[in-house]
């Protein structure tokens, strides 16, 4: 009680009961005050208990691409010579027709604006994988989210026709040696739907994938983690067949059950997440402002909604964006790195959002210029590549600082 009002309250209580004295009224009010304090204490204890039932350890995941190859290891260049992609409209396509299908010429000119310290490499190289996952571990990353382009013999999602399924076991083994987890990034492919993804999951869960509880709170079983890219291309009712408990293809409670996290571009896709029975959502895109979900100013609101629904939310922070070597018509999406300032801002917004997960786009999507992998242009560079200045490990250092700071924060109020 406010001390200024306490005397008025005592006199009022005494007046209402002629047999009451100010002393008795004071005792009544003190007892009432004690009850209120006890009630508040119960609320605090209840909230603390609810928090204890949630996943407390902060999680950082990084999207990791497995589609690179070299003539020495793979018989030819894969992705480093990525062709220039056409625009989907006739008008814009005509403007860039002269560049269409132009292929870059590694190792001197890559499809990327930056050049890796390791040089153009093969994703099948075990030593390379060991080095990458050790760097991720040292930067505080819990899991690499491996790009998966489809089952053997099935449709492949990659525009360059590269299948990554055969490399997944190599990457999983390297991640295990480094002491980090490995989840799956299930890419879209022609004909993808509930029935084909049911087969995908049956295939993927045979691997020892990184696991999380199905929901952040409530003591759910830990299940393999699958990020489902571009989920919005398929209606919620189709996903409900697979991910809702009463769906005709439901994986819930079966050996093929997973924690499935959908891309969220626009605000209205919250309905897709709920009605499709997804366990969470992520923003993916490294261009701040490109979509509703990738706009960092919206992350606190999205995190609050996720907590209300007991869903995972993974805001995706990127160091910048530049895909103009493979999409020369897409300069509007470019985001300058500003010597690390852009990444610090994005990571800071993710950390401050109250989300349960933070994802980083990406470790090595070189063609879109979102990589945090160390970069340095060769001394004899003729391909006009960029680097990170004096510190090729700049973005690993920023990641390490951010993850260390994030894990000292208290969980948000429920």
C-alpha positions as CSV (number, residue, x, y, z in Angstrom):
1,X,0.0,0.0,0.0
2,X,1.0,3.6,-0.6
3,X,1.8,5.0,2.9
4,X,0.0,8.2,2.1
5,X,-3.3,6.3,1.7
6,X,-2.9,3.9,4.6
7,X,-4.3,6.3,7.2
8,X,-7.4,6.9,5.1
9,X,-7.9,3.2,4.6
10,X,-7.6,2.5,8.3
11,X,-10.2,5.2,9.2
12,X,-12.5,4.0,6.4
13,X,-12.3,0.4,7.7
14,X,-13.0,1.5,11.3
15,X,-16.0,3.6,10.2
16,X,-17.6,0.6,8.3
17,X,-17.5,-1.5,11.5
18,X,-18.6,0.4,14.6
19,X,-17.1,-2.3,16.8
20,X,-13.8,-2.0,15.1
21,X,-11.0,0.1,16.3
22,X,-8.2,1.7,14.3
23,X,-5.9,-0.9,15.8
24,X,-8.2,-3.8,14.6
25,X,-8.6,-2.2,11.2
26,X,-4.8,-1.9,10.9
27,X,-4.4,-5.6,11.7
28,X,-7.0,-6.4,9.0
29,X,-5.3,-4.3,6.4
30,X,-1.9,-5.8,7.3
31,X,-3.3,-9.3,6.9
32,X,-4.7,-8.2,3.6
33,X,-1.4,-6.8,2.6
34,X,0.3,-10.0,3.6
35,X,-2.1,-12.0,1.4
36,X,-1.4,-9.8,-1.6
37,X,2.3,-10.2,-1.0
38,X,1.9,-14.0,-0.8
39,X,-0.1,-14.0,-4.0
40,X,2.6,-12.1,-5.8
41,X,5.2,-14.5,-4.4
42,X,3.1,-17.5,-5.7
43,X,3.0,-15.9,-9.2
44,X,6.8,-15.4,-9.2
45,X,7.4,-19.0,-8.1
46,X,4.9,-20.2,-10.7
47,X,6.6,-18.2,-13.5
48,X,10.0,-19.5,-12.3
49,X,8.7,-23.1,-12.4
50,X,7.4,-22.6,-15.9
51,X,10.7,-21.1,-16.9
52,X,12.5,-24.2,-15.4
53,X,10.3,-26.4,-17.6
54,X,11.6,-24.5,-20.7
55,X,14.8,-24.9,-22.6
56,X,17.2,-22.5,-20.8
57,X,20.3,-23.0,-22.8
58,X,20.5,-20.5,-25.6
59,X,21.0,-22.0,-29.1
60,X,22.9,-20.7,-32.1
61,X,22.6,-22.5,-35.5
62,X,24.3,-21.7,-38.7
63,X,23.2,-22.6,-42.2
64,X,26.0,-24.6,-43.9
65,X,26.1,-25.5,-47.6
66,X,27.4,-28.8,-48.9
67,X,27.3,-28.2,-52.6
68,X,30.9,-27.2,-53.4
69,X,33.3,-29.2,-55.5
70,X,36.7,-29.1,-57.2
71,X,38.1,-31.0,-60.2
72,X,40.6,-32.8,-58.0
73,X,38.1,-34.2,-55.6
74,X,34.8,-34.2,-57.5
75,X,35.9,-34.3,-61.2
76,X,34.7,-30.8,-61.9
77,X,33.9,-27.5,-60.4
78,X,30.7,-27.4,-58.4
79,X,29.0,-24.1,-57.6
80,X,32.2,-22.0,-57.7
81,X,31.4,-21.7,-61.4
82,X,27.7,-21.0,-60.8
83,X,25.9,-19.7,-63.9
84,X,24.2,-16.3,-64.0
85,X,20.5,-16.8,-63.3
86,X,17.8,-15.3,-65.5
87,X,15.1,-13.0,-64.0
88,X,11.6,-14.4,-64.0
89,X,10.0,-11.4,-65.9
90,X,10.5,-10.9,-69.6
91,X,11.2,-7.2,-69.3
92,X,14.0,-7.5,-66.8
93,X,15.3,-10.6,-68.3
94,X,15.9,-8.8,-71.6
95,X,18.1,-6.2,-69.9
96,X,20.5,-8.9,-68.7
97,X,20.2,-11.3,-71.6
98,X,23.8,-10.8,-72.5
99,X,24.9,-12.3,-69.1
100,X,22.5,-15.1,-69.0
101,X,24.1,-18.5,-68.4
102,X,27.5,-17.0,-68.2
103,X,29.6,-19.2,-65.9
104,X,32.4,-18.0,-63.7
105,X,36.0,-19.3,-64.0
106,X,37.4,-20.7,-60.8
107,X,39.9,-20.6,-59.2
108,X,40.7,-17.1,-60.6
109,X,37.1,-15.7,-60.8
110,X,34.5,-17.2,-58.4
111,X,30.7,-16.8,-58.5
112,X,31.1,-14.9,-55.3
113,X,32.0,-11.3,-54.4
114,X,34.4,-12.6,-51.7
115,X,37.2,-15.2,-51.8
116,X,37.7,-17.9,-49.1
117,X,40.9,-18.1,-47.1
118,X,40.9,-21.8,-47.9
119,X,40.4,-21.1,-51.6
120,X,37.6,-22.8,-53.6
121,X,37.2,-26.2,-51.9
122,X,35.3,-29.4,-52.0
123,X,32.5,-30.1,-49.5
124,X,33.6,-33.7,-49.6
125,X,37.0,-33.0,-48.1
126,X,37.0,-34.4,-44.5
127,X,39.9,-32.2,-43.5
128,X,38.1,-29.1,-44.7
129,X,34.9,-30.2,-42.9
130,X,36.9,-30.8,-39.7
131,X,38.4,-27.3,-39.9
132,X,35.0,-25.7,-40.6
133,X,33.2,-27.3,-37.7
134,X,36.0,-26.6,-35.3
135,X,35.8,-23.0,-36.2
136,X,32.0,-23.0,-35.7
137,X,32.5,-24.7,-32.3
138,X,35.0,-22.1,-31.2
139,X,32.7,-19.3,-32.3
140,X,29.9,-20.7,-30.0
141,X,27.7,-22.3,-32.6
142,X,25.7,-25.3,-31.3
143,X,24.7,-26.8,-34.7
144,X,25.4,-26.5,-38.4
145,X,22.2,-26.7,-40.5
146,X,23.2,-28.8,-43.5
147,X,21.8,-28.0,-46.9
148,X,19.9,-31.0,-48.2
149,X,18.8,-31.0,-51.8
150,X,16.8,-34.2,-52.1
151,X,16.9,-38.0,-51.9
152,X,19.1,-40.0,-54.3
153,X,17.3,-40.6,-57.5
154,X,14.7,-38.0,-56.7
155,X,14.2,-34.4,-57.7
156,X,17.1,-32.1,-56.8
157,X,16.4,-28.5,-55.7
158,X,19.7,-27.0,-56.6
159,X,19.7,-24.8,-59.7
160,X,23.2,-26.2,-60.6
161,X,22.0,-29.8,-60.2
162,X,24.2,-30.6,-57.2
163,X,23.0,-33.3,-54.9
164,X,24.2,-33.1,-51.3
165,X,22.7,-36.3,-49.8
166,X,25.9,-38.3,-50.1
167,X,27.9,-35.7,-48.3
168,X,25.6,-35.6,-45.2
169,X,27.3,-38.6,-43.5
170,X,30.7,-37.0,-43.9
171,X,29.5,-33.7,-42.5
172,X,27.8,-35.5,-39.5
173,X,30.9,-37.3,-38.7
174,X,33.0,-34.1,-38.8
175,X,30.5,-32.3,-36.6
176,X,30.6,-35.1,-34.1
177,X,34.4,-34.9,-34.0
178,X,34.2,-31.2,-33.4
179,X,31.6,-31.6,-30.7
180,X,28.7,-29.7,-32.4
181,X,25.4,-30.8,-33.7
182,X,24.2,-31.1,-37.3
183,X,20.6,-30.4,-38.4
184,X,19.0,-30.5,-41.8
185,X,17.9,-27.6,-44.1
186,X,15.4,-29.3,-46.4
187,X,15.4,-27.3,-49.6
188,X,12.4,-27.1,-52.0
189,X,12.3,-29.3,-55.1
190,X,9.9,-29.9,-57.8
191,X,6.8,-31.8,-56.6
192,X,7.7,-31.3,-52.9
193,X,4.6,-32.0,-50.7
194,X,3.5,-34.0,-47.7
195,X,3.9,-37.3,-49.3
196,X,7.4,-36.7,-50.6
197,X,8.6,-35.1,-47.4
198,X,7.2,-38.1,-45.5
199,X,9.7,-40.1,-47.5
200,X,12.4,-37.5,-47.0
201,X,12.0,-37.7,-43.2
202,X,12.1,-41.5,-43.2
203,X,15.4,-41.3,-45.0
204,X,16.9,-38.4,-43.0
205,X,16.1,-39.6,-39.5
206,X,18.3,-42.7,-40.0
207,X,21.2,-40.2,-39.4
208,X,22.2,-39.0,-35.9
209,X,20.9,-35.5,-36.2
210,X,20.9,-32.6,-33.7
211,X,17.9,-32.8,-31.4
212,X,15.7,-30.3,-29.5
213,X,12.5,-30.7,-27.5
214,X,9.5,-30.5,-29.8
215,X,8.5,-27.3,-28.1
216,X,10.5,-24.8,-25.9
217,X,8.3,-25.4,-22.8
218,X,6.6,-28.5,-21.4
219,X,9.1,-31.3,-21.2
220,X,8.6,-32.6,-24.7
221,X,10.8,-35.4,-26.2
222,X,14.0,-34.4,-28.0
223,X,13.7,-34.9,-31.7
224,X,15.8,-34.4,-34.8
225,X,15.7,-30.8,-36.1
226,X,14.7,-30.0,-39.7
227,X,14.4,-26.5,-41.1
228,X,11.9,-26.5,-44.0
229,X,12.9,-23.8,-46.5
230,X,10.1,-22.0,-48.4
231,X,7.3,-23.9,-46.6
232,X,4.9,-21.2,-47.8
233,X,4.9,-22.7,-51.4
234,X,2.7,-25.5,-50.0
235,X,-0.8,-24.9,-48.4
236,X,-1.1,-25.4,-44.6
237,X,-3.7,-28.2,-45.1
238,X,-1.1,-30.2,-47.0
239,X,1.5,-29.8,-44.2
240,X,-1.2,-30.6,-41.7
241,X,-1.4,-34.1,-43.2
242,X,2.2,-34.7,-42.1
243,X,2.7,-32.6,-39.0
244,X,-0.7,-32.5,-37.2
245,X,-1.3,-35.4,-34.9
246,X,-4.6,-36.4,-36.7
247,X,-3.1,-36.1,-40.2
248,X,-3.4,-39.1,-42.5
249,X,0.4,-39.1,-43.0
250,X,1.2,-37.9,-39.5
251,X,4.8,-38.4,-38.2
252,X,3.9,-37.4,-34.7
253,X,4.8,-40.0,-32.2
254,X,6.4,-42.2,-34.8
255,X,10.1,-43.0,-35.4
256,X,10.1,-40.3,-38.1
257,X,8.9,-37.5,-35.9
258,X,11.0,-34.3,-36.0
259,X,11.1,-30.7,-34.8
260,X,10.1,-28.9,-38.0
261,X,10.8,-25.2,-38.3
262,X,9.3,-23.3,-41.3
263,X,10.5,-20.2,-43.2
264,X,8.3,-17.2,-42.3
265,X,8.3,-14.4,-44.9
266,X,5.1,-12.5,-44.2
267,X,3.0,-11.8,-41.2
268,X,0.0,-13.8,-42.6
269,X,2.2,-16.9,-42.7
270,X,1.7,-17.2,-38.9
271,X,-1.5,-19.1,-39.9
272,X,0.6,-21.5,-42.0
273,X,2.8,-22.2,-39.0
274,X,-0.2,-22.9,-36.7
275,X,-2.5,-24.6,-39.1
276,X,0.3,-26.7,-40.6
277,X,1.3,-27.8,-37.1
278,X,4.9,-26.6,-37.4
279,X,7.0,-26.5,-34.2
280,X,8.5,-23.1,-35.0
281,X,9.6,-20.7,-37.7
282,X,12.7,-18.8,-38.9
283,X,13.4,-15.8,-41.0
284,X,16.4,-17.0,-43.1
285,X,17.1,-13.9,-45.3
286,X,20.1,-11.9,-44.5
287,X,18.7,-8.7,-46.1
288,X,17.1,-6.6,-43.3
289,X,13.8,-5.4,-44.6
290,X,13.6,-7.8,-47.5
291,X,10.5,-9.6,-45.9
292,X,8.4,-9.0,-42.9
293,X,10.2,-11.9,-41.1
294,X,13.7,-10.8,-42.0
295,X,13.0,-7.2,-40.8
296,X,14.9,-7.1,-37.5
297,X,12.5,-4.4,-36.1
298,X,9.8,-7.1,-36.1
299,X,11.7,-9.8,-34.2
300,X,10.6,-8.8,-30.7
301,X,7.0,-9.0,-31.8
302,X,7.5,-12.4,-33.5
303,X,9.4,-13.7,-30.4
304,X,6.5,-12.7,-28.2
305,X,4.0,-14.4,-30.4
306,X,6.2,-17.5,-30.5
307,X,6.4,-17.6,-26.7
308,X,2.6,-17.2,-26.5
309,X,2.1,-20.2,-28.8
310,X,5.0,-22.2,-27.3
311,X,6.8,-22.3,-30.6
312,X,10.5,-22.1,-31.5
313,X,11.5,-18.8,-33.2
314,X,14.8,-18.4,-34.9
315,X,15.6,-14.9,-36.2
316,X,18.3,-15.2,-38.9
317,X,21.1,-12.7,-38.7
318,X,23.5,-12.2,-41.6
319,X,26.7,-10.2,-42.1
320,X,25.5,-8.6,-45.3
321,X,24.1,-9.6,-48.7
322,X,25.5,-9.4,-52.3
323,X,24.4,-11.9,-55.0
324,X,25.0,-9.7,-58.0
325,X,27.5,-12.1,-59.6
326,X,24.8,-14.7,-60.0
327,X,21.7,-12.4,-60.0
328,X,23.0,-9.1,-61.5
329,X,19.4,-7.7,-61.6
330,X,19.1,-8.0,-57.8
331,X,21.1,-5.1,-56.6
332,X,18.2,-3.8,-54.5
333,X,18.7,-6.6,-52.0
334,X,22.4,-5.8,-51.5
335,X,23.4,-4.9,-47.9
336,X,26.9,-3.6,-47.4
337,X,28.8,-5.2,-44.5
338,X,30.1,-1.9,-43.2
339,X,33.2,-3.6,-41.7
340,X,31.1,-5.8,-39.4
341,X,28.7,-3.1,-38.2
342,X,25.8,-4.6,-40.2
343,X,26.3,-8.1,-38.6
344,X,26.7,-6.6,-35.1
345,X,23.4,-4.8,-35.6
346,X,21.6,-7.9,-36.9
347,X,23.0,-10.2,-34.2
348,X,22.2,-7.6,-31.6
349,X,18.6,-7.5,-32.7
350,X,18.3,-11.3,-32.6
351,X,19.8,-11.5,-29.1
352,X,17.6,-8.7,-27.8
353,X,14.4,-10.2,-29.4
354,X,13.9,-12.7,-26.6
355,X,13.9,-15.6,-29.2
356,X,14.9,-19.1,-28.1
357,X,17.2,-19.7,-31.1
358,X,19.4,-17.5,-33.3
359,X,20.3,-18.7,-36.7
360,X,23.1,-17.2,-38.8
361,X,22.8,-16.9,-42.6
362,X,25.3,-18.3,-43.3
363,X,28.6,-20.1,-42.9
364,X,29.3,-20.4,-46.6
365,X,26.6,-19.3,-49.0
366,X,29.4,-17.6,-51.0
367,X,27.2,-16.9,-54.0
368,X,24.9,-14.6,-52.0
369,X,27.7,-13.0,-50.0
370,X,26.2,-14.0,-46.7
371,X,29.2,-16.1,-45.4
372,X,30.9,-15.7,-42.1
373,X,33.6,-18.1,-43.2
374,X,37.1,-16.4,-43.2
375,X,37.8,-14.6,-46.5
376,X,40.9,-13.0,-48.0
377,X,41.4,-12.0,-51.6
378,X,44.5,-13.6,-53.2
379,X,47.6,-11.4,-53.6
380,X,47.5,-11.9,-57.3
381,X,43.7,-11.6,-57.5
382,X,42.4,-10.9,-61.0
383,X,38.8,-11.6,-60.2
384,X,38.1,-8.4,-58.3
385,X,37.1,-10.2,-55.1
386,X,36.6,-8.5,-51.7
387,X,37.7,-9.5,-48.3
388,X,37.2,-8.5,-44.6
389,X,40.1,-6.1,-44.3
390,X,43.0,-6.9,-42.0
391,X,41.1,-9.6,-40.1
392,X,39.9,-12.6,-42.2
393,X,38.3,-14.0,-39.0
394,X,36.3,-10.8,-38.3
395,X,32.8,-12.5,-38.5
396,X,33.9,-15.4,-36.3
397,X,35.0,-13.0,-33.7
398,X,31.7,-11.1,-33.8
399,X,29.8,-14.4,-33.6
400,X,31.9,-15.5,-30.6
401,X,31.3,-12.2,-28.8
402,X,27.5,-12.3,-29.5
403,X,27.0,-15.9,-28.4
404,X,28.9,-15.4,-25.2
405,X,26.9,-12.3,-24.4
406,X,23.6,-13.9,-25.3
407,X,24.1,-16.9,-23.0
408,X,24.5,-14.7,-19.9
409,X,21.0,-13.2,-20.4
410,X,18.0,-14.3,-18.4
411,X,15.2,-16.0,-20.2
412,X,12.2,-13.7,-21.1
413,X,9.2,-13.5,-18.8
414,X,6.5,-16.0,-19.8
